[in-house]
Amino acid sequence: MRPYPPEPFRIKTVESIRQISREERESLLKAAGYNIFGLRSEDIYIDLLTDSGTGAMSDRQWAALMQADEAYAGARSYYKLAEAIGNIFGHKFFVPTHQGRAAEHILSTLLIKPGNAIPSNTHFDTTEANIRARDGKPVNLAIDEAADPTNHHPFKGNLDAEKLEVFIQEVGVEKIPLGMITITNNAIGGQPVSLENMRQVSEIYRYHGIPFFIDACRYAENAYFIKQRESGYENKTILEIAQECFALSDGATMSGKKDAMVNIGGFLTMNNEDLHQQACNELVLREGFPTYGGLAGRDLEAMAVGLWEGLDEAYLSYRVGQVGYLAQGLLEAGIPIVEPPGGHAVYIDAQRFLPHIQRDEFPGQALSVELYVEGGIRGVELGSVSFAYTDPETGEKHYPLMELVRLAIPRRMYTQAHMDFVIETLARIAERRESIRGYRIAYAPRLLRHFTAKFEPL
Ligand SMILES: *Cc1c(COP(=O)(O)O)cnc(C)c1O
């Protein structure tokens, strides 16, 4: 029997969900151009599209909403959030933003010039797009193990320090206005980064005088993996580990919709006072006054409470355990996944699941369609639809490391029976996998095409 971690909470409010018929699902998908982003959430039974802002807030967070201060400037809720961020992240300054990509936008606007290159382990799609929008080049330098979905490296999210040194020598420091690392590494399977690796990367960036920013969306899950897997950290608290990570950096971009346990919100932190001043100017232009940054006081309040809840070890143990339970069930049903499972999602290896579909015919897209048709489940393609691109200079086509479908688990939302239903649905799809066909793109915008593209079945 697979171990399922008993939830460290009980349920106070419920939200009904329903399963519509297979025929209805088929016709709705067709109308949405076979893009699961185009479906209505009402028509989905189990929504694993993302864990971003989709989780359940706690009774304490809901209570905090009522205590929020909605003052335009200097609200009490801002100072409560500042205290939490100061404690956990430790950077000298921060600005609240409406979500993570707004923080990325501000950082990219202030630091990136055309022709610059920004290294990371793997940039997430919004970070990539924000860098490209400034005519910069996002460069992914993950360790080689990251490309092998069966390799059980404990820190598969690591950035390859040797590749980073070579990259800096080749490109030249003057063309690298900042360096990043994403924790956990979402785009390649929600894989953790070790503190040892962050220390190495930080030393390299600092040696070359390159500002080091952490994409911190799932820093608490990352810290939990460090506690579990990295020697010397067994007896540290999650907070202490997180503080040690951030002390290595010069700033961070954060989506509160992840490990700050809220439905909307984010922030940008930094140590550089000039940069903070400029960020405030950008903020006033686009997001709002620097003490609310595009959020209501209640959003700041919920994020301040959520940041602490996200660091609770009992919660993190349940969270990572629930993801592990789903992963184990899929493996037992013969479904190929990225192993070991990451912290927030299980990533199905669509290329191994549907080996007869070419990368240009989008195996991940095909599988995400089948998941909805078979069980009303929504997952998301993270493969060639999301990440393949043609280099504007060379005309060369670039593919991502893997063709994945991500089943992201919203925080504190679904039960063991829901996970079992997902496993059974995928087992049924596996029985008829040879008959599944690929897709062609009928329409796509220039950036972030997976959100709005339309497809036709082949
Ligand atoms: C979600 C996410 C972002 C962007 O955050 P939003 O709040 O969705 O704008 C950036 N990086 C990573 C790793 C993410 O998971």
The ligand as an SDF file (V2000), in Angstrom:
LIG
                    3D

 15 15  0  0  0  0  0  0  0  0999 V2000
    4.7400   30.9160  -10.9520 C   0  0  0  0  0  0  0  0  0  0  0  0
    6.1540   31.1450  -11.2140 C   0  0  0  0  0  0  0  0  0  0  0  0
    6.6000   32.3940  -11.6460 C   0  0  0  0  0  0  0  0  0  0  0  0
    5.6840   33.5500  -11.9880 C   0  0  0  0  0  0  0  0  0  0  0  0
    4.8170   33.9060  -10.9490 O   0  0  0  0  0  0  0  0  0  0  0  0
    3.3380   34.4720  -11.2380 P   0  0  0  0  0  0  0  0  0  0  0  0
    2.8310   34.8270   -9.8880 O   0  0  0  0  0  0  0  0  0  0  0  0
    2.5670   33.3800  -11.8990 O   0  0  0  0  0  0  0  0  0  0  0  0
    3.4620   35.6500  -12.1230 O   0  0  0  0  0  0  0  0  0  0  0  0
    7.9730   32.5510  -11.8060 C   0  0  0  0  0  0  0  0  0  0  0  0
    8.8260   31.5520  -11.5750 N   0  0  0  0  0  0  0  0  0  0  0  0
    8.4270   30.3430  -11.1540 C   0  0  0  0  0  0  0  0  0  0  0  0
    9.4330   29.2700  -10.8770 C   0  0  0  0  0  0  0  0  0  0  0  0
    7.0850   30.0850  -10.9780 C   0  0  0  0  0  0  0  0  0  0  0  0
    6.6850   28.8790  -10.5780 O   0  0  0  0  0  0  0  0  0  0  0  0
  1  2  1  0
  2  3  1  0
  2 14  2  0
  3  4  1  0
  3 10  2  0
  4  5  1  0
  5  6  1  0
  6  7  2  0
  6  8  1  0
  6  9  1  0
 10 11  1  0
 11 12  2  0
 12 13  1  0
 12 14  1  0
 14 15  1  0
M  END
$$$$
